Amino acid sequence: MTAFVYVNTSRQVGDADHIKVFANADAAEKWFEENAPEGVAFEYDVLE
C-alpha cells in the first residue's frame, strides 16, 4: 500500500496546511487541480 505526500514549504512545520497526505493518485490530482496546480506529491510506502 502507498500514500502520496505533498509538503507546502511556504508553511511552518505544524501548520495544518504544511503537509497533505493522499490515499491515492486520483485524490492527489483532484486536490492539486483545485488548490495548487503546480504542486507535486511523492509516493511512499505505508508501513504496517
C-alpha positions as CSV (number, residue, x, y, z in Angstrom):
1,M,0.0,0.0,0.0
2,T,1.2,3.5,-0.8
3,A,0.3,7.1,0.1
4,F,1.0,10.3,-1.7
5,V,2.6,13.1,0.3
6,Y,2.8,16.9,-0.5
7,V,4.8,19.3,1.6
8,N,4.0,23.1,1.3
9,T,7.3,24.7,2.0
10,S,5.8,28.1,2.4
11,R,4.0,27.0,5.6
12,Q,5.5,26.4,9.1
13,V,6.1,22.9,10.4
14,G,3.0,22.0,12.4
15,D,0.7,24.2,10.4
16,A,-2.4,22.3,9.2
17,D,-1.6,23.1,5.6
18,H,2.1,22.2,5.8
19,I,1.7,18.5,4.8
20,K,-1.1,16.8,2.8
21,V,-1.4,13.0,2.6
22,F,-3.5,11.4,-0.1
23,A,-4.7,7.8,-0.2
24,N,-4.2,7.6,-4.0
25,A,-3.0,9.4,-7.1
26,D,-6.6,10.4,-8.1
27,A,-7.2,12.1,-4.8
28,A,-3.9,14.0,-5.1
29,E,-4.6,15.1,-8.7
30,K,-8.1,16.3,-7.9
31,W,-6.7,18.4,-4.9
32,F,-3.9,19.8,-7.0
33,E,-6.2,20.9,-9.8
34,E,-8.3,22.9,-7.3
35,N,-5.6,24.1,-4.9
36,A,-2.0,24.0,-6.2
37,P,-1.8,23.2,-10.0
38,E,2.0,23.5,-9.9
39,G,2.4,21.1,-6.9
40,V,3.8,17.6,-6.8
41,A,3.1,14.7,-4.4
42,F,5.6,11.9,-3.9
43,E,4.6,8.3,-3.5
44,Y,5.7,6.5,-0.3
45,D,5.1,3.0,1.0
46,V,2.8,2.8,4.1
47,L,4.5,0.8,6.9
48,E,2.4,-1.7,8.7
